[in-house]
Amino acid sequence: MKYLFFKMLVVWRRMRHGMQARYIDRHDVGRQLEVLMGRIDPGASWHERANWMIDVAEWLRHRPAVSLLDRQAWHQVRRQRLEILLDWLDQHRDVRRTVQNALQKTLREATGPELFSTTGLPHEPGFFGELAERLARMVLPRHLSPTDLSSLFTAMFPDPDDAAWLLELDNELLARLWKLMADDGISHMYWQQIEEAITYLTTTVIADGISPAFRQRLEPKTPMRATPFLALRREMESWLRANPYDQGALRSVRMLVAVCHAQTDRIYAHLDEYGVSVSLVYRVERMRAHLQRIGRLIDVRATAPGETGAGRVQLLLADLISAHHNRGSVRGLMRRSFALLARKMVERNADHGEHTIARDRAGYAKVLKGGLLGGVVIAGTALLKITLAKLGMVHFFEGAAASLNYAVSFLLIAAVGGVLATRQPAVTAPALASRMGELDAEGMRDLQAESGRLLRSQSAGIFGNLLTVIPMTAALCALGWFGFGAMPMTAEQARGAIASLSLVGPTPLYAALTGLLLWLASLASGFADNWFALRRVREVVSNHRRLVHGLGAKRAERCAAWLERNVATIAGSLTLALLLGMAPVLAAFFSLPLDIRQVTLAAGTLAAAVFSLGWQTLATPEFWLAAGGVAITALLSVAVAFACALGLALRSRDLPRRMRRFAMRAVLRRFVVAPGFFILPERADAAAQDDADDEDEEDDDGADERRGDSAEHPGEPGAYAAGVRAGHEREALPEALRRHA
C-alpha cells in the first residue's frame, strides 16, 4: 500500500510538472541543456520530435512557484535563456547539427496552411457549432498532427504572455533562431502556405459577404457582382499571380480589405431595422477576424526586397498566439456574441419602458393613476387565486390555472393602461442605461437623477396598487359574504396565509426570487420584440394575402402596426404569468420549498385573510409581521429586478466592471442618505439644489475612486479616468503587441 501511494505521488508529480520534472531540481544550466539536447533524435517519429520541441519551450518558459520577479523581469529571463541555449549549441557543434536536422525535418513534414488560416480564428459556420467545439477542447486534449502545424504551435505557446515575450526579442536573436530552424526550402514552403491561407480566408469572407443575410443589410443596395467582396476576390487573385512587390496591386488589395471591413460596420448599423440574431453577430465577428488576419498575412507577403521581414513575421506569430488564447475562451465567445443582442434587447425595453417613468409631478400622478387601475384588477386576481387553491387540483394543473389567471389579469392591466407594481423596474432600468455614454462627473449626476425618477415611478406604482387592492379586495369579499354567504377563506386557511406572509420566515427569499422572475420576463419581452423585427413580421402581416382580402389593406396595416407596438407587452405579460404560476410547481418537482411573493397579490391575500378572521386580527402581532412581510416584498422585489436589469444594461454598454460597481455604489449611497428622493414626487424648487449637491458629492466620490484606483495600480496615474474615457474593456493583444502594431 505504501509503495502504491508513493508511485501515485510520482505519477502526479510528473503530470503536474510535465517533462520539466527530469531537470527541474538541477541548478546547473549547462547540465539541464545537456540532458534536454541529448534526448533529440532526427530519426525518431514526428510525435517524439514535436514533444521534444514542446519541452524546449517549457524550459524557456519555466517559472518557479514562488518568485519575486515581475512579468517584465521574467521576459528578460526567458530572453537570456534563449540566448544561453543558442550559445551552448554554438559551442557544441555536433549537438547543433543534430538539433538543426531534427527541427528542419519536423517543419518540413508539418504541411498545410492551417497555422495561418485557422489558429485563433472561428472557423465553424455557426455559433453553436463553435461553442460545442470550444467546450470539447476544454475536455479533450489537443492531438498533435503532422498535417496541422497549428496544433504544435499552440502547444509550444500555451501562455497568453508568450506573445509579449516574443515581441521583445531583437533581430539578432531572431536571425540566429531562424538559421537554426529553417533553410531556403522551408522558407519557400511556408511562403506558399501563406498564399494558400490568404486564398482560403478570402474565400470564407466572400461566402459570407454575398449571402442573403448580409446583402439585405447593406446600403446602398447593389447587385451581387458589384459587391466589394467579389471585387476582393478578383484583385486578390491578380495580386497573388503577379509580382508580390507590385505596389499598385498591393494598394488595391488593401483598399478592398478596408472596404469589406467597413461593410461589417454598416451591417451593425442596420441591426435596429432588421433585428439581431446571435448567428448573424457571430458571422460578422468571424468575418472581421478573417479580414484582420488577411491584412497580417498581406503585410508578411509584401515584404520588399532587401527587408528582412523579421518584424512582420514576429508580429504575425504574436498575433497567432493572442488570437489562439482569445478563441479558446468560451466565456469570451459568449460575451462577444451576446453583447450586441443584449444591448439591442435593453434598448428595446428602454423604448417600451420610457412612458412609465415619472419625470415631473404630472408624470407621477399619471403613474399613480395607472397603479390604481392595476390594483383594481389584481384584487380580482388575488381572490380568484384563493378560489383555485380551494379546488384541490393536481399541483401541475393548479399551477397552469394560476398562470392563466395571471396572464388574463396582466393583459387586462395593459389594455386599460394600468401599471403592475414591481414589474416596472425590469422594463424601465434599461431606459436609464440607454442614456449612459461615459460615466464622468456629469454622467454620474445624470445617473443619480434618472435613477431617482425611475425608482420614484416604482414607488408611485406600488402606492397606487396598494391603495386600491386592499379596499377593493375587502369590497369583493363583502359582496361575496352578503350575496352568497361564503367567506373567501376558512379560519385555518386565513391563519396559514398570514403566517406565510410573515416577515420572520422565507418571505424575503421568495420576494428576491420574484424580482428575478420579473427581470427574466423583461428579457423575454425584449427578445420577442427583437424576434419580431428580425423576422419582419410587420411586413408579413400587412401583406398577407388572406388577411388583406378579409380586412382590407388599411386595416391589415393597422393590425400589423398594433402588433408591433404591443408584441413586447404581450410576450412579457405571458412570460411573467407562466413564471409566477409554474415556478412553484417546478420547485416542488425538485422538492424545493419555494414560492412567489408579488407585493400586490400579497396585499390582496392579506386583506382577504383579515376579512375572513375578522377585523380584530389587526391588533395581533401576526398581522403586523405579515404587513412587514408585504413591505419587505415590495422593497426586495423592486431592488432585485432593478439591480438585475441595470446590471445587464450597464454590461451591454461595454462599461468596465470597476465603473459598473462605482455606479451601483453611487445609487445605493444616495438611497441610504436620502431615501425620500427615490419615493416622493420631486419638488420643482428642490431640483436645482439636488443638482448642486450631486455635483459636490460626485466630485468627492470621483476623487476617492481615482485615489483608490491609483493605490490598486501603482505606477498608473489616471487609470480610472482612462477607463472612463475608454468606456469599455477591449480584448486586444498585449501591450507590447499593440505598441508594435
C-alpha positions in Angstrom: 0.0 0.0 0.0 2.8 2.3 0.9 4.6 1.5 -2.4 1.4 2.2 -4.4 1.0 5.6 -2.6 4.5 6.7 -3.5 4.1 5.5 -7.1 0.9 7.5 -7.4 2.7 10.5 -5.9 5.4 10.2 -8.6 2.9 9.9 -11.3 1.1 13.0 -10.0 4.3 15.0 -9.9 5.2 14.0 -13.5 1.7 15.0 -14.7 1.9 18.3 -12.8 5.4 19.3 -14.0 5.5 17.6 -17.3 8.9 16.8 -18.7 10.4 19.5 -16.5 10.5 17.0 -13.7 13.6 15.5 -15.3 15.8 18.5 -14.7 13.7 20.9 -12.6 15.8 20.4 -9.5 19.1 20.9 -11.2 20.6 24.4 -10.8 23.3 23.9 -13.4 22.0 25.4 -16.7 24.6 23.6 -18.7 23.6 20.3 -17.2 20.0 21.0 -17.9 20.7 21.7 -21.6 22.9 18.6 -21.9 20.1 16.4 -20.6 17.5 18.2 -22.8 19.5 18.3 -26.0 20.7 14.7 -25.5 17.1 13.4 -26.0 16.7 14.6 -29.6 17.0 12.1 -32.4 16.4 13.1 -36.0 15.4 9.5 -36.8 12.6 9.4 -34.2 8.9 9.7 -35.1 7.4 13.1 -35.7 5.4 13.0 -32.5 8.6 12.4 -30.4 10.4 15.3 -32.1 7.3 17.5 -31.6 7.1 16.6 -28.0 10.8 17.5 -27.6 10.2 20.9 -29.1 7.4 21.5 -26.6 9.8 20.5 -23.8 12.3 23.1 -25.0 9.6 25.7 -25.0 8.7 24.7 -21.4 12.3 25.0 -20.4 12.4 28.5 -21.7 9.1 29.4 -20.0 9.7 27.6 -16.7 9.0 29.7 -13.7 9.2 28.6 -10.0 6.1 28.6 -7.9 7.4 31.4 -5.7 9.1 34.3 -7.3 9.7 38.0 -6.5 10.2 39.0 -10.2 7.6 40.8 -12.1 6.3 40.0 -15.6 8.9 42.2 -17.4 11.7 40.6 -15.4 10.6 37.1 -16.4 10.5 38.2 -20.1 14.2 39.2 -19.7 14.9 35.8 -18.0 13.3 34.0 -21.0 15.4 36.0 -23.4 18.5 35.2 -21.5 17.7 31.5 -21.5 17.2 31.6 -25.3 20.5 33.3 -25.7 22.2 30.8 -23.5 20.6 27.9 -25.4 21.9 29.3 -28.8 25.4 30.0 -27.3 25.5 26.4 -25.9 24.6 25.0 -29.3 27.3 27.1 -31.0 29.9 25.6 -28.5 28.7 22.0 -29.2 28.7 21.8 -33.0 27.8 18.1 -33.2 24.7 18.6 -31.0 23.8 21.7 -33.0 23.8 19.7 -36.3 21.6 17.1 -34.7 19.2 19.6 -33.3 19.1 21.5 -36.7 18.4 18.4 -38.6 15.6 17.4 -36.3 14.0 20.8 -36.3 14.1 21.2 -40.1 12.8 17.7 -40.7 9.9 18.3 -38.3 9.0 21.6 -40.0 9.2 20.0 -43.5 6.8 17.2 -42.5 4.3 19.6 -41.0 2.5 20.7 -44.1 -0.7 22.7 -44.7 -1.7 26.4 -44.3 -3.7 25.7 -41.1 -1.2 27.5 -39.0 -2.0 30.8 -40.7 -5.7 30.3 -41.6 -7.2 28.6 -38.5 -5.1 29.4 -35.5 -7.1 31.6 -33.2 -9.9 32.1 -35.8 -13.5 30.9 -35.5 -14.0 28.6 -38.5 -17.3 26.8 -37.6 -20.2 28.1 -39.8 -22.5 28.7 -36.8 -22.3 30.0 -33.3 -23.5 26.8 -31.6 -21.0 24.6 -33.6 -18.2 26.9 -32.5 -19.4 26.7 -28.9 -19.6 22.9 -29.0 -16.0 22.8 -30.4 -14.6 25.0 -27.7 -16.3 23.0 -25.0 -14.9 19.8 -26.5 -11.4 21.4 -26.5 -11.8 22.1 -22.8 -12.4 18.5 -22.1 -10.4 16.6 -24.7 -6.6 17.1 -25.1 -5.4 18.6 -28.4 -4.0 16.0 -30.8 -0.6 16.7 -32.4 -0.8 16.1 -36.1 2.0 16.3 -38.6 -0.5 17.7 -41.1 -1.5 20.5 -38.8 1.3 22.7 -37.6 -1.1 24.9 -35.6 -1.5 22.1 -33.0 2.3 22.1 -32.4 2.4 25.9 -32.4 -0.3 26.3 -29.8 1.2 23.5 -27.7 4.5 25.3 -27.6 3.0 28.6 -26.6 0.2 27.8 -24.0 0.7 31.1 -22.1 -1.0 34.3 -23.3 2.0 36.2 -22.1 4.2 34.4 -24.7 3.1 37.0 -27.3 4.6 39.9 -25.4 7.8 37.9 -24.8 8.1 37.0 -28.4 7.8 40.7 -29.5 10.6 41.7 -27.2 13.2 39.5 -29.0 15.7 41.5 -31.0 16.5 40.9 -34.7 19.9 39.3 -33.9 18.3 36.6 -31.8 15.5 36.1 -34.3 18.1 35.7 -37.1 20.1 33.1 -35.1 16.9 31.2 -34.2 15.7 31.2 -37.9 19.1 30.0 -39.1 18.8 27.1 -36.7 15.3 26.1 -37.6 14.9 26.7 -41.3 16.6 26.9 -44.7 15.6 28.3 -48.1 13.5 25.3 -48.9 11.5 25.7 -45.7 11.1 29.4 -46.3 9.7 28.8 -49.8 7.3 26.2 -48.5 5.9 28.5 -45.8 5.7 31.3 -48.3 3.4 29.2 -50.4 1.4 28.2 -47.3 0.8 31.9 -46.5 -0.6 32.4 -50.0 -2.8 29.4 -49.6 -4.0 30.8 -46.2 -4.8 34.1 -47.9 -6.8 32.3 -50.6 -8.8 30.3 -48.0 -9.6 33.2 -45.8 -10.6 35.3 -48.8 -13.0 32.6 -49.9 -14.7 32.4 -46.5 -15.1 36.2 -46.4 -16.7 36.1 -49.9 -19.1 33.3 -49.0 -20.4 35.3 -46.0 -20.4 38.6 -47.8 -22.6 37.5 -50.7 -25.0 35.6 -48.5 -28.6 37.0 -48.3 -28.4 37.6 -44.6 -25.5 40.1 -45.3 -26.6 41.6 -48.6 -30.1 42.6 -47.3 -28.5 44.7 -44.6 -26.1 46.5 -46.8 -26.8 50.1 -48.0 -27.0 51.1 -50.8 -28.4 48.0 -52.4 -26.0 46.7 -55.1 -26.0 43.7 -57.4 -24.0 40.7 -56.3 -21.4 41.1 -58.9 -20.8 44.8 -57.8 -20.2 44.0 -54.1 -16.7 44.7 -52.8 -16.4 41.0 -51.7 -16.4 39.7 -55.3 -14.1 42.6 -56.3 -11.8 41.5 -53.5 -11.6 38.0 -55.0 -10.6 39.4 -58.4 -8.0 41.7 -57.0 -6.6 39.1 -54.7 -6.1 36.6 -57.4 -4.4 39.2 -59.6 -2.1 40.2 -56.8 -1.1 36.6 -55.9 -0.4 35.8 -59.6 1.6 39.0 -60.1 4.8 40.2 -58.5 4.2 40.4 -54.8 6.1 43.8 -54.7 3.7 45.5 -57.2 2.7 48.5 -55.1 -0.4 49.3 -57.3 -1.9 45.8 -56.9 -1.0 45.9 -53.2 -2.7 49.2 -52.6 -5.8 47.9 -54.4 -6.0 44.8 -52.3 -5.5 46.6 -49.0 -8.2 49.2 -50.0 -10.7 46.4 -50.7 -9.9 44.7 -47.4 -10.7 48.0 -45.7 -13.9 48.4 -47.7 -15.1 44.9 -46.7 -14.3 45.7 -43.1 -16.4 48.9 -43.4 -19.3 46.8 -44.7 -19.4 45.0 -41.4 -19.9 48.3 -39.7 -22.8 49.0 -42.0 -24.4 45.7 -41.0 -24.2 46.6 -37.4 -25.8 50.0 -38.1 -28.8 48.3 -39.7 -29.5 45.8 -36.9 -32.1 48.1 -35.4 -34.2 47.8 -38.5 -33.8 44.2 -39.2 -33.2 42.8 -35.7 -30.3 41.0 -34.1 -29.5 37.3 -34.2 -26.7 35.5 -32.4 -25.8 33.6 -35.6 -25.5 36.8 -37.6 -23.4 38.6 -35.0 -21.1 35.5 -34.8 -20.7 35.5 -38.6 -19.9 39.2 -38.7 -17.3 38.8 -36.0 -15.8 35.9 -37.8 -15.6 38.0 -41.0 -13.9 40.8 -39.1 -11.4 38.4 -37.6 -10.7 36.9 -41.0 -10.2 40.3 -42.6 -7.8 41.3 -39.9 -5.8 38.1 -40.4 -5.7 38.7 -44.2 -4.2 42.1 -43.5 -1.5 40.5 -41.3 -0.6 37.9 -44.0 -0.6 40.5 -46.7 2.0 42.5 -44.7 4.2 39.5 -44.5 4.0 38.5 -48.1 4.5 42.1 -49.3 7.9 42.4 -47.7 10.0 44.3 -50.2 13.4 43.1 -51.4 16.2 44.0 -49.0 13.9 43.9 -46.0 14.4 41.1 -43.5 10.7 41.0 -42.7 11.5 39.6 -39.3 9.4 42.3 -37.5 6.3 41.5 -39.6 6.8 37.7 -39.0 7.3 38.4 -35.4 4.1 40.4 -35.2 2.2 37.7 -37.1 3.3 35.0 -34.7 2.4 37.1 -31.7 -1.0 37.8 -33.2 -1.4 34.0 -33.7 -0.7 33.4 -30.0 -3.0 36.1 -28.8 -5.8 35.1 -31.1 -5.5 31.4 -30.1 -5.9 32.2 -26.4 -8.8 34.6 -27.1 -10.5 32.0 -29.2 -10.1 29.3 -26.6 -12.2 31.2 -24.1 -15.8 30.0 -24.0 -16.7 33.0 -21.9 -15.2 35.4 -24.4 -17.2 33.8 -27.2 -20.5 34.1 -25.3 -19.7 37.7 -24.3 -18.8 38.8 -27.8 -21.8 37.0 -29.4 -24.4 38.0 -26.9 -23.2 41.5 -26.1 -24.9 43.2 -29.1 -28.1 41.1 -28.7 -28.3 42.1 -25.0 -27.7 45.7 -25.9 -30.5 45.7 -28.5 -32.9 43.9 -26.2 -32.0 46.5 -23.5 -32.6 49.4 -25.9 -36.0 47.9 -27.0 -37.0 47.5 -23.3 -36.0 51.1 -22.8 -38.2 52.3 -25.6 -41.2 50.4 -24.1 -40.5 51.4 -20.5 -40.0 55.1 -21.3 -43.6 56.1 -20.9 -43.8 54.6 -17.3 -41.1 56.9 -15.9 -42.4 59.9 -13.9 -40.3 62.9 -14.8 -42.4 65.5 -13.0 -45.5 65.8 -10.8 -47.8 65.2 -13.7 -45.9 62.1 -14.7 -46.0 60.9 -11.0 -49.8 61.4 -11.0 -50.1 59.5 -14.2 -48.2 56.5 -12.9 -50.1 56.7 -9.6 -53.4 56.6 -11.6 -52.1 53.6 -13.6 -51.3 51.9 -10.3 -54.8 52.5 -9.0 -56.2 50.8 -12.1 -53.8 47.9 -11.7 -54.8 47.4 -8.1 -58.4 47.1 -9.1 -57.6 44.2 -11.5 -55.2 42.5 -9.1 -57.9 42.4 -6.4 -59.9 40.1 -8.5 -56.8 38.1 -9.4 -56.0 37.5 -5.8 -59.5 36.3 -4.9 -59.5 34.0 -8.0 -56.2 32.6 -6.9 -57.6 31.8 -3.5 -60.6 30.1 -5.1 -58.5 28.0 -7.4 -56.4 26.8 -4.4 -59.7 25.5 -2.7 -60.4 23.2 -5.7 -57.7 20.8 -4.7 -56.4 20.2 -8.2 -53.2 18.3 -9.0 -50.2 20.5 -8.5 -49.4 20.9 -12.2 -52.9 21.9 -13.2 -53.1 24.2 -10.2 -50.0 26.0 -11.5 -51.4 26.1 -15.0 -54.6 27.6 -13.8 -52.7 30.2 -11.8 -50.7 31.1 -14.9 -53.8 31.5 -16.9 -55.3 33.7 -14.2 -52.2 35.9 -14.1 -52.0 36.1 -17.9 -55.6 37.4 -18.2 -55.0 39.9 -15.4 -51.7 41.2 -16.8 -53.1 41.6 -20.3 -56.2 43.3 -18.9 -54.0 45.8 -16.9 -52.0 46.6 -20.1 -55.3 47.0 -22.1 -56.8 49.5 -19.6 -53.5 51.4 -19.3 -52.8 50.2 -15.8 -49.5 49.6 -14.0 -48.4 46.5 -12.2 -46.1 47.2 -9.2 -42.6 45.7 -9.2 -42.8 44.9 -12.9 -41.7 48.4 -13.9 -38.0 48.2 -12.7 -37.1 45.4 -15.1 -38.6 47.4 -18.0 -37.5 50.9 -17.1 -34.0 50.3 -15.8 -32.8 49.8 -19.4 -34.1 53.3 -20.2 -31.6 54.5 -17.5 -28.6 52.7 -19.0 -29.5 53.7 -22.6 -28.6 57.3 -21.7 -25.2 56.4 -20.4 -22.2 57.3 -22.5 -19.2 57.9 -20.5 -19.7 57.9 -16.7 -17.8 61.1 -15.9 -18.9 63.6 -13.3 -21.7 64.9 -15.4 -22.8 61.4 -16.4 -22.9 60.3 -12.8 -25.1 63.2 -11.8 -27.4 62.3 -14.7 -27.3 58.6 -13.5 -28.5 59.5 -10.0 -31.1 61.9 -11.2 -32.5 59.4 -13.7 -32.4 56.6 -11.1 -34.3 58.8 -8.7 -37.1 59.4 -11.3 -37.2 55.7 -12.1 -37.5 54.5 -8.6 -39.9 57.3 -7.8 -42.1 55.8 -10.6 -41.9 52.4 -9.0 -43.0 53.9 -5.7 -45.9 55.6 -7.4 -47.0 52.3 -9.0 -46.7 50.4 -5.7 -48.7 53.1 -3.8 -51.4 53.1 -6.4 -51.6 49.3 -6.4 -51.8 49.1 -2.6 -54.3 52.0 -2.3 -56.9 50.1 -4.3 -56.1 46.4 -3.9 -56.8 46.4 -0.2 -60.2 48.2 -0.2 -61.2 46.5 -3.5 -60.4 43.1 -2.1 -62.4 43.9 1.1 -65.3 45.1 -1.0 -65.3 41.9 -3.1 -65.1 39.8 0.0 -68.1 41.7 1.5 -70.0 41.3 -1.7 -69.4 37.5 -1.6 -70.4 37.4 2.0 -73.7 39.3 1.6 -74.5 37.7 -1.8 -73.5 34.0 -1.2 -72.8 33.8 2.5 -69.3 32.5 1.9 -66.0 33.7 3.3 -63.0 33.8 0.9 -61.0 31.5 3.3 -61.6 29.3 6.2 -60.2 30.3 9.6 -57.3 27.8 9.2 -56.5 28.9 5.7 -56.6 32.5 6.7 -54.2 31.9 9.6 -51.9 29.9 7.3 -51.9 32.7 4.7 -51.0 35.3 7.4 -48.2 33.1 8.7 -46.8 32.5 5.2 -46.5 36.3 4.6 -44.7 36.9 7.9 -41.5 38.9 7.9 -39.9 36.3 10.0 -39.6 33.4 7.6 -38.8 32.7 3.9 -40.7 35.8 2.7 -37.6 37.8 1.9 -36.1 34.9 -0.1 -39.4 34.5 -2.0 -39.5 38.2 -2.8 -36.0 38.2 -4.2 -36.9 35.2 -6.3 -39.9 37.1 -7.6 -37.7 40.0 -8.6 -35.5 37.6 -10.6 -38.6 36.3 -12.4 -39.7 39.8 -13.2 -36.3 40.5 -14.7 -36.5 37.3 -16.8 -39.9 38.3 -18.1 -38.4 41.6 -19.2 -35.7 39.7 -21.1 -38.5 37.7 -22.9 -40.2 41.0 -23.7 -37.1 42.4 -25.4 -36.3 39.1 -27.1 -39.9 38.9 -28.6 -39.5 42.5 -29.9 -36.2 41.7 -31.5 -37.6 38.5 -33.0 -40.5 40.5 -34.4 -38.0 42.8 -36.2 -35.7 40.0 -37.2 -38.4 38.0 -38.9 -40.0 41.2 -40.3 -43.4 40.1 -39.0 -44.9 43.5 -39.6 -44.3 43.3 -43.4 -45.5 39.7 -43.3 -48.8 40.5 -41.6 -49.5 43.7 -43.5 -49.0 41.9 -46.9 -50.6 38.6 -46.0 -53.0 37.8 -48.9 -55.8 36.3 -46.9 -55.6 38.9 -44.2 -55.6 41.7 -46.7 -58.5 40.1 -48.5 -60.5 39.8 -45.3 -59.7 43.1 -43.5 -58.6 45.3 -46.3 -55.2 46.8 -46.9 -55.5 49.7 -44.4 -56.9 47.5 -41.6 -54.2 44.9 -42.2 -51.6 47.6 -41.9 -53.1 49.0 -38.7 -53.2 45.4 -37.3 -49.5 44.9 -38.1 -48.7 48.3 -36.5 -50.7 47.5 -33.4 -48.9 44.1 -33.1 -45.5 45.7 -33.5 -46.3 48.2 -30.7 -47.7 45.6 -28.3 -45.8 42.4 -29.0 -43.3 43.2 -26.3 -46.1 43.8 -23.7 -47.9 40.7 -24.7 -44.8 38.5 -24.6 -43.7 39.9 -21.3 -47.1 39.5 -19.7 -47.5 35.9 -20.8 -43.9 35.0 -19.8 -44.3 36.6 -16.4 -47.6 34.8 -15.8 -46.1 31.5 -16.8 -43.1 32.1 -14.5 -45.2 33.1 -11.5 -47.6 30.3 -11.9 -45.2 27.4 -12.8 -42.2 28.3 -10.7 -43.6 26.8 -7.5 -44.6 23.7 -9.5 -41.1 23.3 -10.8 -39.6 23.8 -7.4 -42.0 21.2 -5.9 -40.8 18.7 -8.5 -37.3 19.0 -7.1 -38.7 19.1 -3.5 -37.7 22.7 -3.1 -39.9 24.7 -0.7 -40.1 27.8 -3.0 -42.9 30.2 -3.7 -43.5 33.6 -5.2 -44.3 36.9 -3.5 -45.7 39.7 -5.5 -46.4 42.7 -3.4 -49.9 43.5 -4.8 -51.0 39.9 -4.7 -49.6 39.5 -1.2 -51.5 42.6 -0.1 -54.7 41.3 -1.6 -54.2 37.9 0.1 -53.6 39.5 3.4 -56.8 41.7 3.1 -58.8 38.5 2.3 -57.3 36.7 5.3 -58.1 39.6 7.6 -61.7 39.8 6.3 -62.1 36.0 7.0 -60.8 36.2 10.6 -62.4 39.5 11.5 -61.1 43.0 12.0 -59.8 42.1 15.5 -56.9 40.4 13.7 -55.5 43.9 13.0 -54.4 44.1 16.7 -52.4 40.8 16.6 -48.6 40.6 16.2 -49.1 38.1 13.4 -50.8 40.6 11.3 -48.1 43.2 11.7 -45.4 40.7 10.9 -47.4 39.9 7.7 -47.7 43.6 6.9 -43.9 43.9 7.4 -43.5 40.9 5.0 -45.6 42.8 2.4 -43.3 45.8 2.8 -40.1 43.8 2.5 -41.6 42.1 -0.5 -42.1 45.4 -2.2 -38.6 46.5 -1.3 -36.7 43.3 -2.3 -38.7 42.6 -5.5 -38.1 46.1 -6.8 -34.4 46.0 -5.7 -33.6 42.7 -7.3 -35.4 43.4 -10.5 -33.8 46.8 -10.8 -30.3 45.5 -9.9 -30.5 42.7 -12.5 -31.9 44.9 -15.2 -29.5 47.8 -14.5 -26.5 45.3 -14.3 -27.4 43.8 -17.7 -27.9 47.3 -19.2 -24.6 48.5 -17.9 -22.8 45.4 -19.1 -24.4 45.8 -22.5 -23.0 49.3 -22.8 -19.5 47.8 -22.5 -18.7 49.6 -19.3 -15.8 48.2 -17.3 -16.5 46.3 -14.1 -14.9 49.0 -12.0 -17.3 51.6 -13.4 -20.3 49.4 -13.0 -19.5 48.8 -9.3 -18.9 52.6 -8.9 -22.3 53.4 -10.4 -24.1 50.9 -8.3 -22.5 52.2 -5.1 -23.3 55.8 -6.0 -27.0 55.0 -6.4 -27.1 52.9 -3.2 -25.3 55.6 -1.3 -27.8 58.2 -2.4 -30.7 55.9 -1.4 -29.3 55.4 2.1 -28.6 59.1 2.6 -31.9 60.5 1.1 -34.5 57.7 0.6 -37.2 60.3 0.1 -35.6 61.3 -3.1 -36.5 57.9 -4.6 -40.0 57.7 -3.1 -41.8 61.1 -3.0 -42.5 63.2 -6.1 -39.8 65.7 -6.8 -40.4 69.3 -5.9 -39.6 71.8 -8.6 -37.7 74.2 -6.2 -35.5 71.3 -5.0 -34.3 70.2 -8.4 -31.6 72.9 -8.7 -30.4 72.2 -5.1 -30.2 68.5 -5.8 -28.1 69.1 -8.9 -25.7 71.2 -6.9 -25.5 68.7 -4.1 -24.9 65.9 -6.6 -22.1 67.8 -8.2 -20.2 68.3 -4.9 -20.8 64.7 -3.9 -19.7 63.2 -7.2 -16.6 65.3 -7.2 -15.6 63.9 -3.8 -16.6 60.3 -4.9 -14.7 60.6 -8.1 -11.6 61.8 -6.2 -11.9 58.9 -3.8 -12.3 56.4 -6.6 -9.3 57.8 -8.5 -7.2 57.6 -5.3 -8.3 54.0 -4.8 -7.5 53.1 -8.4 -4.1 54.7 -8.1 -3.4 52.7 -4.9 -4.5 49.5 -6.5 -2.5 50.1 -9.6 0.7 51.9 -8.6 2.6 53.5 -11.5 -0.6 54.0 -13.5 -1.8 57.5 -12.6 -5.2 58.4 -14.0 -6.0 54.8 -14.8 -9.6 55.3 -13.6 -10.0 58.4 -15.8 -8.6 56.5 -18.7 -11.1 53.7 -18.1 -13.9 56.3 -18.1 -12.8 57.7 -21.4 -12.4 54.3 -22.9 -15.9 53.2 -22.0 -15.2 49.5 -22.4 -12.6 46.8 -21.8 -11.1 45.6 -25.1 -10.0 42.1 -25.7 -6.9 43.1 -27.6 -3.3 42.0 -27.9 -0.9 42.5 -25.0 0.5 46.0 -24.6 3.7 45.1 -26.4 1.8 43.8 -29.4 -0.3 46.9 -29.6 2.8 49.0 -29.4 4.4 47.2 -32.3 1.1 47.4 -34.3 
